[in-house]
Amino acid sequence: MPLEIEPKIGSQLPLIVKKALSEMSTEDQLMFQKEFTRKAKSVGGMVALAIFFPIQLFLLGKTGLGIAFLLTAGGAGMWYIIEWFLTPKRVKEYNEELAVEIMRDIKIMSK
């Protein structure tokens, strides 16, 4: 079955999720798309937060790193700047993990 999700979303998904989606009904694919769109983080938004109000680590589930970041004042400024460049990769990893989690939940619900 072909993928019925938006190409923009499909490009963000790991191969294993794309394969599992292709084996699902159109209804389940659209449910996945809706849930992923609702929960996924935007790279641009997270980078903007990293620059102007550095709470992106907490929003990406990296609470320990976020606390360390705050306690060290962003590594005396060095970590603060480095975080601007690390954030896009962290958002990509977060969204990929989210896709796998949503896929697992949909498979469990459909049994």
Residue frames relative to the residue before (quaternion, step in Angstrom):
aa qw qx qy qz dx dy dz
M 1.0000 0.0000 0.0000 0.0000 0.00 0.00 0.00
P 0.4351 -0.7063 0.4848 0.2772 3.62 -0.85 0.88
L 0.5668 -0.5813 0.4553 0.3654 3.55 -1.25 0.42
E 0.2160 -0.7909 0.5652 0.0914 3.55 -0.88 1.01
I 0.5250 0.6333 -0.4190 0.3843 3.59 1.22 0.20
E 0.6538 -0.5195 0.3779 0.3998 3.55 -1.26 0.42
P 0.5537 -0.6309 0.4253 0.3385 3.61 -0.96 0.80
K 0.5969 0.5733 -0.3583 0.4320 3.59 1.09 -0.68
I 0.6832 0.4528 -0.2753 0.5024 3.57 1.00 -0.81
G 0.6349 0.5543 -0.3244 0.4294 3.57 0.98 -0.85
S 0.6491 0.5298 -0.3216 0.4410 3.59 1.05 -0.68
Q 0.6656 0.5035 -0.2993 0.4624 3.60 1.20 -0.39
L 0.6325 0.5880 -0.3144 0.3942 3.57 1.24 -0.37
P 0.4987 -0.6237 0.5028 0.3308 3.57 -1.13 0.62
L 0.6746 -0.5298 0.3476 0.3786 3.55 -1.21 0.59
I 0.6455 0.5358 -0.3319 0.4314 3.59 0.93 -0.83
V 0.6544 0.4935 -0.3133 0.4797 3.60 1.05 -0.73
K 0.6275 0.5307 -0.3390 0.4580 3.59 0.98 -0.79
K 0.6497 0.5158 -0.3157 0.4606 3.57 0.97 -0.87
A 0.6737 0.4862 -0.2976 0.4703 3.58 0.90 -0.91
L 0.6356 0.5299 -0.3316 0.4532 3.59 1.01 -0.74
S 0.6518 0.5340 -0.3237 0.4303 3.57 0.98 -0.81
E 0.6768 0.4731 -0.2818 0.4886 3.58 1.24 -0.39
M 0.6171 0.5599 -0.3296 0.4439 3.58 1.31 -0.09
S 0.6062 -0.5451 0.4333 0.3842 3.54 -1.30 0.32
T 0.6557 -0.5075 0.3831 0.4070 3.56 -1.26 0.39
E 0.6295 0.5470 -0.3308 0.4417 3.57 1.00 -0.80
D 0.6777 0.4736 -0.2887 0.4828 3.59 0.93 -0.88
Q 0.6200 0.5345 -0.3445 0.4595 3.60 1.05 -0.70
L 0.6753 0.4805 -0.2951 0.4754 3.58 0.95 -0.83
M 0.6063 0.5295 -0.3526 0.4772 3.58 1.11 -0.63
F 0.6274 0.5246 -0.3259 0.4742 3.58 1.01 -0.83
Q 0.6644 0.5185 -0.3060 0.4428 3.58 0.85 -0.99
K 0.6581 0.5150 -0.3109 0.4529 3.58 0.91 -0.91
E 0.6900 0.4778 -0.2759 0.4685 3.57 0.88 -0.96
F 0.6525 0.5084 -0.3157 0.4648 3.60 0.96 -0.84
T 0.6475 0.5156 -0.3152 0.4643 3.58 0.94 -0.87
R 0.6635 0.5215 -0.3018 0.4435 3.57 0.99 -0.81
K 0.7950 0.3555 -0.1565 0.4660 3.58 0.91 -0.92
A 0.5649 0.6269 -0.3938 0.3645 3.62 1.12 -0.50
K 0.3828 -0.7104 0.5503 0.2144 3.53 -1.19 0.66
S 0.4156 -0.6965 0.5362 0.2337 3.53 -1.15 0.73
V 0.4899 -0.6600 0.4810 0.3053 3.58 -0.89 0.92
G 0.6707 0.5117 -0.3028 0.4435 3.58 0.86 -0.94
G 0.6645 0.5087 -0.2965 0.4602 3.56 0.96 -0.88
M 0.6799 0.4822 -0.2925 0.4687 3.56 0.94 -0.86
V 0.6334 0.5020 -0.3399 0.4808 3.62 1.02 -0.69
A 0.6248 0.5245 -0.3415 0.4667 3.60 1.00 -0.76
L 0.6439 0.5002 -0.3222 0.4811 3.59 0.99 -0.77
A 0.6295 0.5416 -0.3347 0.4453 3.58 0.98 -0.83
I 0.6994 0.4644 -0.2705 0.4713 3.59 1.01 -0.76
F 0.8180 0.3208 -0.1421 0.4558 3.58 0.71 -1.07
F 0.7930 0.0038 0.0378 0.6081 3.60 1.04 -0.70
P 0.1689 -0.8803 0.4331 0.0947 3.57 0.42 1.25
I 0.2760 0.7412 -0.5630 0.2398 3.56 0.18 1.33
Q 0.3457 0.7859 -0.4625 0.2211 3.58 1.30 0.12
L 0.6043 0.5680 -0.3701 0.4186 3.61 1.03 -0.64
F 0.6455 0.5067 -0.3170 0.4756 3.58 1.01 -0.78
L 0.6839 0.4945 -0.2847 0.4547 3.60 0.94 -0.88
L 0.6964 0.4381 -0.2636 0.5035 3.58 1.20 -0.49
G 0.5950 -0.6205 0.3436 0.3780 3.57 1.26 0.30
K 0.5485 0.5925 -0.3942 0.4390 3.60 1.25 0.29
T 0.0342 -0.8638 0.5026 -0.0038 3.56 0.75 1.11
G 0.6480 0.5239 -0.3207 0.4504 3.60 0.91 -0.87
L 0.6655 0.4817 -0.2962 0.4871 3.57 0.94 -0.87
G 0.6302 0.5457 -0.3276 0.4446 3.57 1.03 -0.78
I 0.6572 0.4911 -0.3073 0.4822 3.57 0.97 -0.83
A 0.6477 0.5059 -0.3176 0.4729 3.58 0.94 -0.84
F 0.6181 0.5472 -0.3317 0.4567 3.57 1.03 -0.79
L 0.6989 0.4665 -0.2729 0.4684 3.57 0.86 -0.95
L 0.6711 0.5126 -0.3037 0.4412 3.59 0.95 -0.86
T 0.7346 0.3844 -0.2272 0.5110 3.59 1.08 -0.63
A 0.4168 -0.7117 0.4558 0.3347 3.57 1.34 0.16
G 0.6924 -0.4818 0.2701 0.4642 3.54 0.86 0.99
G 0.6182 -0.5533 0.3473 0.4371 3.55 1.02 0.77
A 0.6113 -0.5649 0.3164 0.4551 3.55 1.09 0.89
G 0.7586 -0.3931 0.1914 0.4831 3.56 1.03 0.82
M 0.6061 0.5750 -0.3641 0.4116 3.60 1.08 -0.60
W 0.6768 0.4819 -0.2838 0.4787 3.57 0.83 -1.01
Y 0.5811 0.6009 -0.3571 0.4169 3.56 1.11 -0.78
I 0.7098 0.4361 -0.2558 0.4905 3.59 0.85 -0.95
I 0.6351 0.5285 -0.3307 0.4560 3.60 0.95 -0.83
E 0.6170 0.5763 -0.3396 0.4145 3.58 1.04 -0.78
W 0.5594 0.5961 -0.3952 0.4190 3.62 1.11 -0.53
F 0.7338 0.4209 -0.2208 0.4854 3.56 1.03 -0.83
L 0.6556 0.5057 -0.3105 0.4670 3.60 1.18 -0.49
T 0.5652 0.6564 -0.3702 0.3357 3.56 1.11 -0.66
P 0.6507 0.5134 -0.3656 0.4235 3.70 0.78 -0.75
K 0.6495 0.5022 -0.3183 0.4740 3.60 1.00 -0.79
R 0.6526 0.5160 -0.3149 0.4568 3.59 0.97 -0.82
V 0.6345 0.5144 -0.3276 0.4749 3.58 1.03 -0.77
K 0.6364 0.5248 -0.3274 0.4608 3.60 0.95 -0.85
E 0.6662 0.4901 -0.2999 0.4755 3.60 0.91 -0.89
Y 0.6321 0.5330 -0.3279 0.4571 3.58 0.98 -0.85
N 0.6918 0.4807 -0.2804 0.4601 3.58 0.86 -0.97
E 0.6336 0.5154 -0.3374 0.4680 3.61 1.05 -0.67
E 0.6503 0.4970 -0.3139 0.4813 3.60 0.96 -0.82
L 0.6252 0.5407 -0.3235 0.4607 3.56 1.05 -0.79
A 0.6427 0.5280 -0.3198 0.4537 3.59 0.95 -0.88
V 0.6565 0.4996 -0.3085 0.4735 3.58 0.94 -0.87
E 0.6527 0.5191 -0.3093 0.4570 3.58 0.97 -0.86
I 0.6587 0.4946 -0.3090 0.4753 3.60 0.92 -0.87
M 0.6356 0.5306 -0.3247 0.4572 3.56 0.98 -0.86
R 0.6495 0.5129 -0.3154 0.4643 3.58 0.93 -0.89
D 0.6694 0.5065 -0.3027 0.4513 3.59 0.91 -0.90
I 0.6498 0.5090 -0.3217 0.4638 3.58 0.98 -0.80
K 0.6497 0.5124 -0.3206 0.4610 3.59 0.96 -0.81
I 0.6440 0.5105 -0.3212 0.4706 3.58 1.00 -0.79
M 0.6804 0.4978 -0.2924 0.4515 3.58 0.92 -0.90
S 0.7094 0.4771 -0.2765 0.4389 3.59 0.98 -0.72
K 0.5486 0.6130 -0.4030 0.4011 3.62 1.23 -0.06
